[in-house]
Amino acid sequence: MKAHRISALLVCALFPMPSAAFAQSPDEPSPGGIWWEISAGAGGMRLTCAICDPTRELGPAISGAVGAYGSPRVRVGLEGGGWANDDGDVRESVYRAGLVAQLHPRPDSGLHLIGGLGWSGYRAELFTYDAIRLTLGAGWDLPLTGDWVVGNRLLLDAASFASLKNDEGAIASPVGLSVMTFGLYIRRR
């Protein structure tokens, strides 16, 4: 089962990035316009603490976002998503919600930088973890039509300084949580 997940992650990582010629779009979004997107991919999650397993667990990840354009090169919005892994009898899940900003540093390129701030929550049977997280990443847009864009992106969500808890209270502190995700998305602009 793990080999299947690793293969899926490698296929996504080797997905070719589109050329800059395809990334150019004559129809730039107008400031104040609404956009939304959905993304699916694979991710690796790791908890970091004195009693935590140091290996990165692999699993599928999904997310969605909706927002508005601050300018033709800047998108801001609200996003949410999740990651999951079945590790034997234990199902691990990470949920996320927060604010996201996407910036195109060059208007003639599909490259965009991603930043975000929000909440991450880890769940595994009786264990819970809730913390403020930062998101950093980059992606590449490939316009399909005037209103639709597809692309790929690499994101890192990182959270720290919270406690891993169970029914009896904190069992480890401080604990770090990171989720590295590679995904494909479709956006309506």
C-alpha positions as CSV (number, residue, x, y, z in Angstrom):
1,M,0.0,0.0,0.0
2,K,2.8,2.4,0.8
3,A,4.5,1.7,-2.6
4,H,1.3,2.7,-4.3
5,R,1.3,6.1,-2.4
6,I,4.9,6.7,-3.2
7,S,4.3,5.9,-6.9
8,A,1.4,8.4,-7.0
9,L,3.5,11.1,-5.4
10,L,6.4,10.5,-7.9
11,V,4.0,10.7,-10.9
12,C,2.7,14.0,-9.6
13,A,6.2,15.3,-9.0
14,L,7.3,14.4,-12.5
15,F,4.2,16.0,-14.1
16,P,5.8,18.4,-16.5
17,M,5.4,22.1,-15.8
18,P,3.8,23.9,-18.8
19,S,5.9,26.2,-20.9
20,A,5.7,30.0,-20.4
21,A,4.1,30.4,-23.8
22,F,1.0,28.5,-22.6
23,A,0.9,30.4,-19.4
24,Q,0.2,33.7,-21.0
25,S,-3.4,34.7,-21.1
26,P,-4.9,37.6,-23.0
27,D,-7.8,37.8,-20.5
28,E,-6.5,39.1,-17.2
29,P,-9.0,39.1,-14.3
30,S,-10.3,42.4,-13.3
31,P,-9.7,43.6,-9.7
32,G,-12.6,42.7,-7.4
33,G,-13.6,39.7,-9.5
34,I,-14.4,36.4,-7.7
35,W,-12.3,33.2,-8.1
36,W,-12.6,29.7,-6.8
37,E,-10.5,26.6,-7.0
38,I,-10.3,22.9,-6.0
39,S,-7.1,20.9,-5.7
40,A,-6.3,17.2,-5.2
41,G,-2.9,15.7,-4.6
42,A,-0.6,13.7,-2.4
43,G,1.1,14.9,0.8
44,G,3.5,13.8,3.5
45,M,2.7,14.6,7.2
46,R,5.1,14.6,10.2
47,L,4.7,15.3,13.9
48,T,7.8,16.5,15.6
49,C,8.2,15.9,19.4
50,A,10.1,13.8,21.9
51,I,7.7,10.8,21.7
52,C,6.5,11.2,18.0
53,D,7.4,8.9,15.2
54,P,9.9,10.9,13.0
55,T,8.8,9.3,9.7
56,R,6.7,11.2,7.2
57,E,3.4,9.5,6.6
58,L,2.0,9.7,3.0
59,G,-1.6,10.2,2.0
60,P,-4.1,12.0,-0.2
61,A,-4.8,15.7,0.2
62,I,-7.7,17.9,-1.0
63,S,-8.4,21.6,-0.7
64,G,-10.6,24.3,-1.9
65,A,-10.5,28.1,-1.9
66,V,-12.7,31.1,-2.8
67,G,-11.8,34.7,-2.9
68,A,-11.4,38.0,-4.8
69,Y,-8.7,39.7,-6.9
70,G,-6.9,42.6,-5.3
71,S,-5.3,43.3,-8.6
72,P,-4.7,41.3,-11.8
73,R,-1.6,39.8,-10.2
74,V,-2.9,39.2,-6.6
75,R,-5.6,36.8,-5.4
76,V,-6.7,36.7,-1.7
77,G,-9.3,34.4,-0.2
78,L,-10.4,31.8,2.3
79,E,-9.3,28.2,2.0
80,G,-9.8,24.8,3.7
81,G,-8.7,21.3,3.2
82,G,-7.6,18.0,4.6
83,W,-5.0,15.2,4.5
84,A,-5.5,11.6,5.6
85,N,-3.6,8.3,6.1
86,D,-4.7,4.9,7.3
87,D,-1.7,3.5,9.3
88,G,-2.8,0.0,10.2
89,D,-5.8,0.4,12.5
90,V,-5.2,4.1,13.1
91,R,-6.6,6.8,10.8
92,E,-4.6,10.0,10.9
93,S,-6.2,13.2,9.6
94,V,-5.0,16.8,9.3
95,Y,-7.6,19.6,8.7
96,R,-6.8,23.1,7.7
97,A,-8.6,26.4,7.3
98,G,-7.5,30.0,6.9
99,L,-6.5,32.9,4.7
100,V,-4.5,32.5,1.5
101,A,-2.8,35.0,-0.9
102,Q,-1.4,34.2,-4.3
103,L,1.0,36.6,-6.1
104,H,2.1,36.5,-9.7
105,P,5.5,38.2,-9.6
106,R,5.7,38.5,-13.4
107,P,2.4,39.1,-15.3
108,D,3.6,37.2,-18.4
109,S,4.4,34.0,-16.4
110,G,2.2,31.3,-14.9
111,L,4.4,31.2,-11.8
112,H,2.7,32.3,-8.6
113,L,3.9,32.4,-5.0
114,I,1.5,31.3,-2.2
115,G,1.3,32.4,1.4
116,G,-1.2,31.7,4.1
117,L,-2.1,31.9,7.7
118,G,-4.7,29.8,9.5
119,W,-5.4,26.8,11.7
120,S,-4.2,23.1,11.5
121,G,-5.8,20.3,13.4
122,Y,-4.4,16.8,13.7
123,R,-6.7,13.9,14.7
124,A,-5.7,10.2,15.4
125,E,-8.2,8.2,17.6
126,L,-7.9,9.9,21.0
127,F,-5.0,12.2,20.0
128,T,-5.6,15.8,19.0
129,Y,-3.4,18.8,18.1
130,D,-4.6,22.3,17.2
131,A,-2.2,25.1,16.2
132,I,-1.8,28.2,14.1
133,R,-0.1,27.4,10.9
134,L,1.8,29.2,8.1
135,T,1.7,28.1,4.5
136,L,4.4,28.8,1.9
137,G,4.5,27.5,-1.7
138,A,4.6,28.0,-5.4
139,G,2.5,27.0,-8.3
140,W,2.2,27.2,-12.1
141,D,-1.0,28.3,-14.0
142,L,-1.9,26.9,-17.4
143,P,-5.0,28.7,-18.9
144,L,-7.5,26.3,-20.5
145,T,-10.1,28.9,-21.7
146,G,-10.8,32.5,-20.8
147,D,-12.3,31.6,-17.4
148,W,-10.6,28.3,-16.5
149,V,-7.1,27.6,-15.3
150,V,-5.4,24.3,-14.4
151,G,-2.0,23.9,-12.8
152,N,0.2,22.3,-10.2
153,R,1.7,23.5,-6.9
154,L,3.9,22.6,-4.0
155,L,2.9,23.7,-0.5
156,L,4.4,23.4,2.9
157,D,2.1,23.9,6.0
158,A,4.0,24.3,9.2
159,A,2.7,24.7,12.8
160,S,4.6,24.7,16.1
161,F,4.4,25.4,19.8
162,A,1.2,23.5,20.6
163,S,0.5,20.4,22.6
164,L,-0.4,16.9,21.5
165,K,-3.4,15.9,23.7
166,N,-5.5,13.0,24.6
167,D,-8.5,12.6,27.1
168,E,-6.2,13.1,30.1
169,G,-4.6,16.3,28.8
170,A,-1.3,17.3,27.2
171,I,1.0,14.3,26.5
172,A,3.8,16.1,24.6
173,S,4.8,19.8,24.3
174,P,6.0,21.6,22.2
175,V,5.0,19.7,19.1
176,G,5.5,20.7,15.5
177,L,3.3,19.6,12.6
178,S,4.3,19.9,8.9
179,V,2.5,18.8,5.8
180,M,4.2,19.0,2.4
181,T,1.7,18.6,-0.5
182,F,2.0,18.4,-4.2
183,G,-1.3,18.9,-6.0
184,L,-3.1,19.6,-9.2
185,Y,-5.8,22.2,-9.3
186,I,-8.5,23.8,-11.4
187,R,-9.5,27.4,-10.9
188,R,-12.5,29.5,-12.2
189,R,-11.5,33.1,-12.5
